[in-house]
Every structure is written in structure tokens, then in C-alpha cells.
């Protein structure tokens, strides 16, 4: 999905995916642990270029590249991961859901609150609901969510490997609860719930 939005937080800056990010992403996709955590098969460089093109052009996908924030301009900031939203169906349909994905690939930036802040920024942007995720207001320069956004927070779902404890904790802090136990692939399902108070620590 084409977007020009740049979302800046205290620790991270989220920028639209471009072909400039492909080679670094391809390097990540050679790491056995990352492949296991993300449920991804090894990808060739050509396959990653095709995938990145789909992220930009497919109407049912939204991908941001996560950069570590700093005082310099956006271009030199280190690329540390990505955050994704995959739409299944159309907003308003009974079976519509928006599946969330997050990866902090650079080990030096893991368990430091980068994933939680990146998710808060992306989910606040796509739902138009800053209070749901305890996220500071987005900068005035960030455009309003384009069609088919905004989506209802209750439409958000994530499927995580049951042994990926750190990711599970991140989503629990954001108000997600387990709705289905591990499937045949060892993934548990979690959905956003208004009934769960969102905690603010950002240690993962």
C-alpha cells in the first residue's frame, strides 16, 4: 500500500519501505533465528525485491521500515527492523481482520523498547486511535490515515510462535490477549481487547 507517512517517536522513526532497504533486509533473511521467529523461509535477493514491490503496491499490505532515532536526518539512521499490517477482507465486513507483524532484526536494538514504540506509532496511525495504545499524539506533519484506514482496533490480530516470549509480552503490554492456543505451526493467536488496561513500560 503506497504511503508517504513518516512516523517519528522517541526511539524509532518509521519510514515507507523502498528498494533501498532490500539488501539489508536480504541479509536479515539469512539469519536462522530470525527466519524461525518470523516463520519465514530463506529468500533470494530477487525474491526480496519482488516482496518489497508488493509491500508498496498491494492494497492489502502496509509496511514500514524501522530506523533507530537520532539527531541526524532520516537518511543516515540505522535500519533495525520492520513493522507490517496485512488486511484480510474489507473494513466493515464481519470477518475483516488486520494482521500485525513486527521484527527488530538488529540484535543490539532488541529488548530496548523499539518494538513496542514502533507498534504504538503504526497502530495509532492506522486506527486513528492514540488512546488505545497509550501513544503520544502523532506529529502534525503526519498525514491522516488514507483509505481503507482507519480500522477498528478490535480488528487487529497477531500470530506469534508460542516460544517467542519477548514478542508475546510486547503485545500483552499493548492490550492484546490470547484468543487461540498454538496451532499446527506452533503459533498462538492474540487480538486487541479494550478490556485490557495498556501498560506503559517499554523494555522489550
Biotite code that builds the C-alpha atoms (Angstrom):
import biotite.structure as struc

atoms = struc.array([
    struc.Atom([0.000, 0.000, 0.000], chain_id="A", res_id=1, res_name="UNK", atom_name="CA", element="C"),
    struc.Atom([1.501, 3.304, -1.042], chain_id="A", res_id=2, res_name="UNK", atom_name="CA", element="C"),
    struc.Atom([2.075, 5.716, 1.820], chain_id="A", res_id=3, res_name="UNK", atom_name="CA", element="C"),
    struc.Atom([4.325, 8.727, 2.277], chain_id="A", res_id=4, res_name="UNK", atom_name="CA", element="C"),
    struc.Atom([3.808, 8.848, 6.050], chain_id="A", res_id=5, res_name="UNK", atom_name="CA", element="C"),
    struc.Atom([6.882, 9.156, 8.276], chain_id="A", res_id=6, res_name="UNK", atom_name="CA", element="C"),
    struc.Atom([6.168, 8.414, 11.945], chain_id="A", res_id=7, res_name="UNK", atom_name="CA", element="C"),
    struc.Atom([8.731, 9.656, 14.443], chain_id="A", res_id=8, res_name="UNK", atom_name="CA", element="C"),
    struc.Atom([8.904, 8.552, 18.071], chain_id="A", res_id=9, res_name="UNK", atom_name="CA", element="C"),
    struc.Atom([11.497, 8.913, 20.801], chain_id="A", res_id=10, res_name="UNK", atom_name="CA", element="C"),
    struc.Atom([13.416, 5.754, 19.902], chain_id="A", res_id=11, res_name="UNK", atom_name="CA", element="C"),
    struc.Atom([12.354, 4.965, 16.345], chain_id="A", res_id=12, res_name="UNK", atom_name="CA", element="C"),
    struc.Atom([11.406, 6.530, 13.047], chain_id="A", res_id=13, res_name="UNK", atom_name="CA", element="C"),
    struc.Atom([9.055, 4.594, 10.765], chain_id="A", res_id=14, res_name="UNK", atom_name="CA", element="C"),
    struc.Atom([9.514, 5.249, 7.054], chain_id="A", res_id=15, res_name="UNK", atom_name="CA", element="C"),
    struc.Atom([7.879, 3.720, 3.958], chain_id="A", res_id=16, res_name="UNK", atom_name="CA", element="C"),
    struc.Atom([9.664, 0.720, 2.510], chain_id="A", res_id=17, res_name="UNK", atom_name="CA", element="C"),
    struc.Atom([11.713, 1.360, -0.646], chain_id="A", res_id=18, res_name="UNK", atom_name="CA", element="C"),
    struc.Atom([14.091, -0.649, -2.819], chain_id="A", res_id=19, res_name="UNK", atom_name="CA", element="C"),
    struc.Atom([16.981, 0.985, -0.933], chain_id="A", res_id=20, res_name="UNK", atom_name="CA", element="C"),
    struc.Atom([16.114, -1.225, 2.052], chain_id="A", res_id=21, res_name="UNK", atom_name="CA", element="C"),
    struc.Atom([16.163, -4.531, 0.176], chain_id="A", res_id=22, res_name="UNK", atom_name="CA", element="C"),
    struc.Atom([19.825, -5.544, 0.513], chain_id="A", res_id=23, res_name="UNK", atom_name="CA", element="C"),
    struc.Atom([19.828, -5.076, 4.283], chain_id="A", res_id=24, res_name="UNK", atom_name="CA", element="C"),
    struc.Atom([16.551, -6.972, 4.578], chain_id="A", res_id=25, res_name="UNK", atom_name="CA", element="C"),
    struc.Atom([18.005, -9.791, 2.488], chain_id="A", res_id=26, res_name="UNK", atom_name="CA", element="C"),
    struc.Atom([20.940, -10.022, 4.908], chain_id="A", res_id=27, res_name="UNK", atom_name="CA", element="C"),
    struc.Atom([18.496, -10.434, 7.765], chain_id="A", res_id=28, res_name="UNK", atom_name="CA", element="C"),
    struc.Atom([16.709, -13.229, 5.927], chain_id="A", res_id=29, res_name="UNK", atom_name="CA", element="C"),
    struc.Atom([19.849, -15.361, 6.071], chain_id="A", res_id=30, res_name="UNK", atom_name="CA", element="C"),
    struc.Atom([19.765, -15.463, 9.889], chain_id="A", res_id=31, res_name="UNK", atom_name="CA", element="C"),
    struc.Atom([18.317, -18.828, 11.043], chain_id="A", res_id=32, res_name="UNK", atom_name="CA", element="C"),
    struc.Atom([16.950, -17.363, 14.285], chain_id="A", res_id=33, res_name="UNK", atom_name="CA", element="C"),
    struc.Atom([15.131, -14.523, 12.518], chain_id="A", res_id=34, res_name="UNK", atom_name="CA", element="C"),
    struc.Atom([13.713, -16.965, 9.989], chain_id="A", res_id=35, res_name="UNK", atom_name="CA", element="C"),
    struc.Atom([12.419, -19.132, 12.822], chain_id="A", res_id=36, res_name="UNK", atom_name="CA", element="C"),
    struc.Atom([10.976, -16.231, 14.838], chain_id="A", res_id=37, res_name="UNK", atom_name="CA", element="C"),
    struc.Atom([9.193, -14.784, 11.812], chain_id="A", res_id=38, res_name="UNK", atom_name="CA", element="C"),
    struc.Atom([8.113, -18.106, 10.312], chain_id="A", res_id=39, res_name="UNK", atom_name="CA", element="C"),
    struc.Atom([9.880, -17.180, 7.069], chain_id="A", res_id=40, res_name="UNK", atom_name="CA", element="C"),
    struc.Atom([11.718, -19.340, 4.544], chain_id="A", res_id=41, res_name="UNK", atom_name="CA", element="C"),
    struc.Atom([15.109, -18.230, 3.195], chain_id="A", res_id=42, res_name="UNK", atom_name="CA", element="C"),
    struc.Atom([14.688, -15.732, 0.366], chain_id="A", res_id=43, res_name="UNK", atom_name="CA", element="C"),
    struc.Atom([16.888, -14.881, -2.593], chain_id="A", res_id=44, res_name="UNK", atom_name="CA", element="C"),
    struc.Atom([17.744, -11.254, -3.273], chain_id="A", res_id=45, res_name="UNK", atom_name="CA", element="C"),
    struc.Atom([15.413, -11.281, -6.277], chain_id="A", res_id=46, res_name="UNK", atom_name="CA", element="C"),
    struc.Atom([12.576, -12.641, -4.121], chain_id="A", res_id=47, res_name="UNK", atom_name="CA", element="C"),
    struc.Atom([13.111, -9.871, -1.570], chain_id="A", res_id=48, res_name="UNK", atom_name="CA", element="C"),
    struc.Atom([12.947, -7.237, -4.338], chain_id="A", res_id=49, res_name="UNK", atom_name="CA", element="C"),
    struc.Atom([9.645, -8.746, -5.518], chain_id="A", res_id=50, res_name="UNK", atom_name="CA", element="C"),
    struc.Atom([8.337, -8.845, -1.942], chain_id="A", res_id=51, res_name="UNK", atom_name="CA", element="C"),
    struc.Atom([9.264, -5.212, -1.314], chain_id="A", res_id=52, res_name="UNK", atom_name="CA", element="C"),
    struc.Atom([7.479, -4.181, -4.511], chain_id="A", res_id=53, res_name="UNK", atom_name="CA", element="C"),
    struc.Atom([4.358, -5.915, -3.218], chain_id="A", res_id=54, res_name="UNK", atom_name="CA", element="C"),
    struc.Atom([4.629, -4.101, 0.101], chain_id="A", res_id=55, res_name="UNK", atom_name="CA", element="C"),
    struc.Atom([4.496, -0.791, -1.760], chain_id="A", res_id=56, res_name="UNK", atom_name="CA", element="C"),
    struc.Atom([1.885, -1.626, -4.373], chain_id="A", res_id=57, res_name="UNK", atom_name="CA", element="C"),
    struc.Atom([-0.532, -4.215, -2.939], chain_id="A", res_id=58, res_name="UNK", atom_name="CA", element="C"),
    struc.Atom([-3.665, -2.641, -1.495], chain_id="A", res_id=59, res_name="UNK", atom_name="CA", element="C"),
    struc.Atom([-3.832, -5.158, 1.361], chain_id="A", res_id=60, res_name="UNK", atom_name="CA", element="C"),
    struc.Atom([-0.313, -4.580, 2.733], chain_id="A", res_id=61, res_name="UNK", atom_name="CA", element="C"),
    struc.Atom([1.316, -1.757, 4.677], chain_id="A", res_id=62, res_name="UNK", atom_name="CA", element="C"),
    struc.Atom([4.985, -1.934, 5.631], chain_id="A", res_id=63, res_name="UNK", atom_name="CA", element="C"),
    struc.Atom([7.194, 0.495, 7.493], chain_id="A", res_id=64, res_name="UNK", atom_name="CA", element="C"),
    struc.Atom([10.948, 0.175, 7.872], chain_id="A", res_id=65, res_name="UNK", atom_name="CA", element="C"),
    struc.Atom([12.060, 0.849, 11.449], chain_id="A", res_id=66, res_name="UNK", atom_name="CA", element="C"),
    struc.Atom([15.042, 3.170, 11.864], chain_id="A", res_id=67, res_name="UNK", atom_name="CA", element="C"),
    struc.Atom([16.761, 3.910, 15.170], chain_id="A", res_id=68, res_name="UNK", atom_name="CA", element="C"),
    struc.Atom([16.049, 7.547, 16.013], chain_id="A", res_id=69, res_name="UNK", atom_name="CA", element="C"),
    struc.Atom([18.798, 10.110, 16.367], chain_id="A", res_id=70, res_name="UNK", atom_name="CA", element="C"),
    struc.Atom([19.603, 13.769, 15.987], chain_id="A", res_id=71, res_name="UNK", atom_name="CA", element="C"),
    struc.Atom([20.649, 13.494, 12.335], chain_id="A", res_id=72, res_name="UNK", atom_name="CA", element="C"),
    struc.Atom([18.468, 13.477, 9.222], chain_id="A", res_id=73, res_name="UNK", atom_name="CA", element="C"),
    struc.Atom([16.447, 10.356, 8.378], chain_id="A", res_id=74, res_name="UNK", atom_name="CA", element="C"),
    struc.Atom([18.720, 9.015, 5.609], chain_id="A", res_id=75, res_name="UNK", atom_name="CA", element="C"),
    struc.Atom([21.743, 8.070, 7.809], chain_id="A", res_id=76, res_name="UNK", atom_name="CA", element="C"),
    struc.Atom([19.680, 6.482, 10.598], chain_id="A", res_id=77, res_name="UNK", atom_name="CA", element="C"),
    struc.Atom([20.398, 2.756, 11.056], chain_id="A", res_id=78, res_name="UNK", atom_name="CA", element="C"),
    struc.Atom([17.802, 0.305, 9.758], chain_id="A", res_id=79, res_name="UNK", atom_name="CA", element="C"),
    struc.Atom([16.865, -2.063, 12.598], chain_id="A", res_id=80, res_name="UNK", atom_name="CA", element="C"),
    struc.Atom([13.619, -3.829, 11.623], chain_id="A", res_id=81, res_name="UNK", atom_name="CA", element="C"),
    struc.Atom([10.186, -3.588, 10.048], chain_id="A", res_id=82, res_name="UNK", atom_name="CA", element="C"),
    struc.Atom([6.522, -3.327, 11.040], chain_id="A", res_id=83, res_name="UNK", atom_name="CA", element="C"),
    struc.Atom([3.690, -4.658, 8.905], chain_id="A", res_id=84, res_name="UNK", atom_name="CA", element="C"),
    struc.Atom([-0.070, -4.731, 8.585], chain_id="A", res_id=85, res_name="UNK", atom_name="CA", element="C"),
    struc.Atom([-1.820, -7.259, 6.330], chain_id="A", res_id=86, res_name="UNK", atom_name="CA", element="C"),
    struc.Atom([-5.502, -6.658, 5.645], chain_id="A", res_id=87, res_name="UNK", atom_name="CA", element="C"),
    struc.Atom([-7.796, -9.656, 5.174], chain_id="A", res_id=88, res_name="UNK", atom_name="CA", element="C"),
    struc.Atom([-11.166, -8.682, 3.743], chain_id="A", res_id=89, res_name="UNK", atom_name="CA", element="C"),
    struc.Atom([-12.636, -5.186, 3.773], chain_id="A", res_id=90, res_name="UNK", atom_name="CA", element="C"),
    struc.Atom([-13.078, -2.902, 6.799], chain_id="A", res_id=91, res_name="UNK", atom_name="CA", element="C"),
    struc.Atom([-16.652, -3.204, 7.987], chain_id="A", res_id=92, res_name="UNK", atom_name="CA", element="C"),
    struc.Atom([-17.027, -6.835, 6.915], chain_id="A", res_id=93, res_name="UNK", atom_name="CA", element="C"),
    struc.Atom([-17.838, -9.267, 9.712], chain_id="A", res_id=94, res_name="UNK", atom_name="CA", element="C"),
    struc.Atom([-14.737, -11.388, 9.087], chain_id="A", res_id=95, res_name="UNK", atom_name="CA", element="C"),
    struc.Atom([-12.326, -8.497, 8.433], chain_id="A", res_id=96, res_name="UNK", atom_name="CA", element="C"),
    struc.Atom([-9.026, -8.581, 10.286], chain_id="A", res_id=97, res_name="UNK", atom_name="CA", element="C"),
    struc.Atom([-5.733, -6.726, 10.151], chain_id="A", res_id=98, res_name="UNK", atom_name="CA", element="C"),
    struc.Atom([-2.783, -8.957, 10.988], chain_id="A", res_id=99, res_name="UNK", atom_name="CA", element="C"),
    struc.Atom([0.137, -7.192, 12.674], chain_id="A", res_id=100, res_name="UNK", atom_name="CA", element="C"),
    struc.Atom([3.794, -8.100, 12.258], chain_id="A", res_id=101, res_name="UNK", atom_name="CA", element="C"),
    struc.Atom([6.928, -6.696, 13.880], chain_id="A", res_id=102, res_name="UNK", atom_name="CA", element="C"),
    struc.Atom([10.627, -7.555, 13.661], chain_id="A", res_id=103, res_name="UNK", atom_name="CA", element="C"),
    struc.Atom([13.606, -5.942, 15.350], chain_id="A", res_id=104, res_name="UNK", atom_name="CA", element="C"),
    struc.Atom([16.324, -7.702, 13.397], chain_id="A", res_id=105, res_name="UNK", atom_name="CA", element="C"),
    struc.Atom([19.425, -5.980, 14.755], chain_id="A", res_id=106, res_name="UNK", atom_name="CA", element="C"),
    struc.Atom([20.413, -7.692, 17.997], chain_id="A", res_id=107, res_name="UNK", atom_name="CA", element="C"),
    struc.Atom([21.872, -4.500, 19.504], chain_id="A", res_id=108, res_name="UNK", atom_name="CA", element="C"),
    struc.Atom([18.385, -2.936, 19.409], chain_id="A", res_id=109, res_name="UNK", atom_name="CA", element="C"),
    struc.Atom([16.402, -5.868, 20.777], chain_id="A", res_id=110, res_name="UNK", atom_name="CA", element="C"),
    struc.Atom([14.753, -5.764, 24.219], chain_id="A", res_id=111, res_name="UNK", atom_name="CA", element="C"),
    struc.Atom([15.152, -1.978, 24.414], chain_id="A", res_id=112, res_name="UNK", atom_name="CA", element="C"),
    struc.Atom([11.579, -0.895, 23.745], chain_id="A", res_id=113, res_name="UNK", atom_name="CA", element="C"),
    struc.Atom([11.976, -0.371, 19.995], chain_id="A", res_id=114, res_name="UNK", atom_name="CA", element="C"),
    struc.Atom([9.324, -2.932, 19.029], chain_id="A", res_id=115, res_name="UNK", atom_name="CA", element="C"),
    struc.Atom([6.754, -1.545, 21.434], chain_id="A", res_id=116, res_name="UNK", atom_name="CA", element="C"),
    struc.Atom([7.198, 2.055, 20.323], chain_id="A", res_id=117, res_name="UNK", atom_name="CA", element="C"),
    struc.Atom([7.184, 1.098, 16.627], chain_id="A", res_id=118, res_name="UNK", atom_name="CA", element="C"),
    struc.Atom([3.918, -0.782, 17.109], chain_id="A", res_id=119, res_name="UNK", atom_name="CA", element="C"),
    struc.Atom([2.346, 2.101, 19.028], chain_id="A", res_id=120, res_name="UNK", atom_name="CA", element="C"),
    struc.Atom([3.199, 4.508, 16.239], chain_id="A", res_id=121, res_name="UNK", atom_name="CA", element="C"),
    struc.Atom([1.991, 2.253, 13.424], chain_id="A", res_id=122, res_name="UNK", atom_name="CA", element="C"),
    struc.Atom([-1.218, 1.143, 15.165], chain_id="A", res_id=123, res_name="UNK", atom_name="CA", element="C"),
    struc.Atom([-2.078, 4.663, 16.239], chain_id="A", res_id=124, res_name="UNK", atom_name="CA", element="C"),
    struc.Atom([-1.608, 5.816, 12.644], chain_id="A", res_id=125, res_name="UNK", atom_name="CA", element="C"),
    struc.Atom([-3.684, 3.027, 11.097], chain_id="A", res_id=126, res_name="UNK", atom_name="CA", element="C"),
    struc.Atom([-6.519, 3.097, 13.646], chain_id="A", res_id=127, res_name="UNK", atom_name="CA", element="C"),
    struc.Atom([-6.571, 6.840, 14.319], chain_id="A", res_id=128, res_name="UNK", atom_name="CA", element="C"),
    struc.Atom([-6.898, 5.917, 18.000], chain_id="A", res_id=129, res_name="UNK", atom_name="CA", element="C"),
    struc.Atom([-3.947, 7.180, 20.076], chain_id="A", res_id=130, res_name="UNK", atom_name="CA", element="C"),
    struc.Atom([-5.672, 6.469, 23.392], chain_id="A", res_id=131, res_name="UNK", atom_name="CA", element="C"),
    struc.Atom([-5.962, 2.749, 22.627], chain_id="A", res_id=132, res_name="UNK", atom_name="CA", element="C"),
    struc.Atom([-2.191, 2.242, 22.643], chain_id="A", res_id=133, res_name="UNK", atom_name="CA", element="C"),
    struc.Atom([-1.047, 4.931, 25.094], chain_id="A", res_id=134, res_name="UNK", atom_name="CA", element="C"),
    struc.Atom([0.872, 6.601, 22.307], chain_id="A", res_id=135, res_name="UNK", atom_name="CA", element="C"),
    struc.Atom([1.761, 10.305, 22.294], chain_id="A", res_id=136, res_name="UNK", atom_name="CA", element="C"),
    struc.Atom([-0.064, 12.287, 19.611], chain_id="A", res_id=137, res_name="UNK", atom_name="CA", element="C"),
    struc.Atom([1.490, 11.950, 16.182], chain_id="A", res_id=138, res_name="UNK", atom_name="CA", element="C"),
    struc.Atom([3.276, 14.990, 14.763], chain_id="A", res_id=139, res_name="UNK", atom_name="CA", element="C"),
    struc.Atom([1.020, 17.406, 12.900], chain_id="A", res_id=140, res_name="UNK", atom_name="CA", element="C"),
    struc.Atom([3.065, 16.791, 9.747], chain_id="A", res_id=141, res_name="UNK", atom_name="CA", element="C"),
    struc.Atom([1.958, 13.136, 9.592], chain_id="A", res_id=142, res_name="UNK", atom_name="CA", element="C"),
    struc.Atom([-0.943, 12.765, 7.136], chain_id="A", res_id=143, res_name="UNK", atom_name="CA", element="C"),
    struc.Atom([-4.255, 11.334, 8.231], chain_id="A", res_id=144, res_name="UNK", atom_name="CA", element="C"),
    struc.Atom([-4.752, 7.611, 7.563], chain_id="A", res_id=145, res_name="UNK", atom_name="CA", element="C"),
    struc.Atom([-5.613, 7.004, 3.881], chain_id="A", res_id=146, res_name="UNK", atom_name="CA", element="C"),
    struc.Atom([-8.404, 4.708, 2.680], chain_id="A", res_id=147, res_name="UNK", atom_name="CA", element="C"),
    struc.Atom([-9.073, 1.947, 3.726], chain_id="A", res_id=148, res_name="UNK", atom_name="CA", element="C"),
    struc.Atom([-7.889, 3.305, 7.084], chain_id="A", res_id=149, res_name="UNK", atom_name="CA", element="C"),
    struc.Atom([-8.785, 3.948, 9.783], chain_id="A", res_id=150, res_name="UNK", atom_name="CA", element="C"),
    struc.Atom([-9.541, 0.446, 11.006], chain_id="A", res_id=151, res_name="UNK", atom_name="CA", element="C"),
    struc.Atom([-11.076, -0.569, 14.316], chain_id="A", res_id=152, res_name="UNK", atom_name="CA", element="C"),
    struc.Atom([-8.521, -1.593, 16.977], chain_id="A", res_id=153, res_name="UNK", atom_name="CA", element="C"),
    struc.Atom([-10.687, -4.673, 17.651], chain_id="A", res_id=154, res_name="UNK", atom_name="CA", element="C"),
    struc.Atom([-9.850, -5.881, 14.120], chain_id="A", res_id=155, res_name="UNK", atom_name="CA", element="C"),
    struc.Atom([-6.161, -6.264, 14.993], chain_id="A", res_id=156, res_name="UNK", atom_name="CA", element="C"),
    struc.Atom([-4.741, -9.765, 15.296], chain_id="A", res_id=157, res_name="UNK", atom_name="CA", element="C"),
    struc.Atom([-1.255, -11.190, 15.658], chain_id="A", res_id=158, res_name="UNK", atom_name="CA", element="C"),
    struc.Atom([0.002, -14.759, 15.365], chain_id="A", res_id=159, res_name="UNK", atom_name="CA", element="C"),
    struc.Atom([3.216, -15.458, 17.251], chain_id="A", res_id=160, res_name="UNK", atom_name="CA", element="C"),
    struc.Atom([5.341, -18.554, 17.798], chain_id="A", res_id=161, res_name="UNK", atom_name="CA", element="C"),
    struc.Atom([4.414, -19.815, 21.259], chain_id="A", res_id=162, res_name="UNK", atom_name="CA", element="C"),
    struc.Atom([8.072, -19.836, 22.347], chain_id="A", res_id=163, res_name="UNK", atom_name="CA", element="C"),
    struc.Atom([8.658, -16.214, 21.278], chain_id="A", res_id=164, res_name="UNK", atom_name="CA", element="C"),
    struc.Atom([8.093, -14.952, 24.808], chain_id="A", res_id=165, res_name="UNK", atom_name="CA", element="C"),
    struc.Atom([9.511, -11.455, 24.313], chain_id="A", res_id=166, res_name="UNK", atom_name="CA", element="C"),
    struc.Atom([7.130, -10.681, 21.410], chain_id="A", res_id=167, res_name="UNK", atom_name="CA", element="C"),
    struc.Atom([4.165, -12.077, 23.322], chain_id="A", res_id=168, res_name="UNK", atom_name="CA", element="C"),
    struc.Atom([4.949, -9.737, 26.223], chain_id="A", res_id=169, res_name="UNK", atom_name="CA", element="C"),
    struc.Atom([5.177, -6.730, 23.887], chain_id="A", res_id=170, res_name="UNK", atom_name="CA", element="C"),
    struc.Atom([1.693, -7.369, 22.534], chain_id="A", res_id=171, res_name="UNK", atom_name="CA", element="C"),
    struc.Atom([0.288, -8.031, 26.005], chain_id="A", res_id=172, res_name="UNK", atom_name="CA", element="C"),
    struc.Atom([1.515, -4.587, 27.081], chain_id="A", res_id=173, res_name="UNK", atom_name="CA", element="C"),
    struc.Atom([-0.341, -3.095, 24.136], chain_id="A", res_id=174, res_name="UNK", atom_name="CA", element="C"),
    struc.Atom([-3.638, -4.684, 25.155], chain_id="A", res_id=175, res_name="UNK", atom_name="CA", element="C"),
    struc.Atom([-3.626, -7.922, 23.156], chain_id="A", res_id=176, res_name="UNK", atom_name="CA", element="C"),
    struc.Atom([-4.927, -11.122, 24.740], chain_id="A", res_id=177, res_name="UNK", atom_name="CA", element="C"),
    struc.Atom([-4.626, -14.744, 23.694], chain_id="A", res_id=178, res_name="UNK", atom_name="CA", element="C"),
    struc.Atom([-7.706, -15.877, 21.784], chain_id="A", res_id=179, res_name="UNK", atom_name="CA", element="C"),
    struc.Atom([-6.477, -19.182, 20.406], chain_id="A", res_id=180, res_name="UNK", atom_name="CA", element="C"),
    struc.Atom([-3.809, -21.633, 21.544], chain_id="A", res_id=181, res_name="UNK", atom_name="CA", element="C"),
    struc.Atom([-0.944, -22.909, 19.429], chain_id="A", res_id=182, res_name="UNK", atom_name="CA", element="C"),
    struc.Atom([-1.907, -24.230, 16.007], chain_id="A", res_id=183, res_name="UNK", atom_name="CA", element="C"),
    struc.Atom([-0.160, -26.893, 13.934], chain_id="A", res_id=184, res_name="UNK", atom_name="CA", element="C"),
    struc.Atom([2.631, -24.393, 13.228], chain_id="A", res_id=185, res_name="UNK", atom_name="CA", element="C"),
    struc.Atom([3.182, -23.657, 16.918], chain_id="A", res_id=186, res_name="UNK", atom_name="CA", element="C"),
    struc.Atom([1.663, -20.157, 16.662], chain_id="A", res_id=187, res_name="UNK", atom_name="CA", element="C"),
    struc.Atom([-0.764, -18.674, 19.164], chain_id="A", res_id=188, res_name="UNK", atom_name="CA", element="C"),
    struc.Atom([-3.320, -16.034, 18.205], chain_id="A", res_id=189, res_name="UNK", atom_name="CA", element="C"),
    struc.Atom([-3.749, -12.755, 20.082], chain_id="A", res_id=190, res_name="UNK", atom_name="CA", element="C"),
    struc.Atom([-6.279, -9.976, 19.491], chain_id="A", res_id=191, res_name="UNK", atom_name="CA", element="C"),
    struc.Atom([-6.590, -6.433, 20.767], chain_id="A", res_id=192, res_name="UNK", atom_name="CA", element="C"),
    struc.Atom([-9.109, -6.033, 23.591], chain_id="A", res_id=193, res_name="UNK", atom_name="CA", element="C"),
    struc.Atom([-10.436, -2.788, 25.048], chain_id="A", res_id=194, res_name="UNK", atom_name="CA", element="C"),
    struc.Atom([-10.993, -4.616, 28.329], chain_id="A", res_id=195, res_name="UNK", atom_name="CA", element="C"),
    struc.Atom([-7.259, -4.956, 28.989], chain_id="A", res_id=196, res_name="UNK", atom_name="CA", element="C"),
    struc.Atom([-5.557, -1.882, 30.503], chain_id="A", res_id=197, res_name="UNK", atom_name="CA", element="C"),
    struc.Atom([-2.497, -0.974, 28.444], chain_id="A", res_id=198, res_name="UNK", atom_name="CA", element="C"),
    struc.Atom([0.708, -0.811, 30.463], chain_id="A", res_id=199, res_name="UNK", atom_name="CA", element="C"),
    struc.Atom([3.431, 1.678, 29.642], chain_id="A", res_id=200, res_name="UNK", atom_name="CA", element="C"),
    struc.Atom([6.842, 0.015, 30.340], chain_id="A", res_id=201, res_name="UNK", atom_name="CA", element="C"),
    struc.Atom([8.862, -0.337, 27.139], chain_id="A", res_id=202, res_name="UNK", atom_name="CA", element="C"),
    struc.Atom([11.580, -2.857, 27.966], chain_id="A", res_id=203, res_name="UNK", atom_name="CA", element="C"),
    struc.Atom([11.123, -5.223, 25.015], chain_id="A", res_id=204, res_name="UNK", atom_name="CA", element="C"),
])
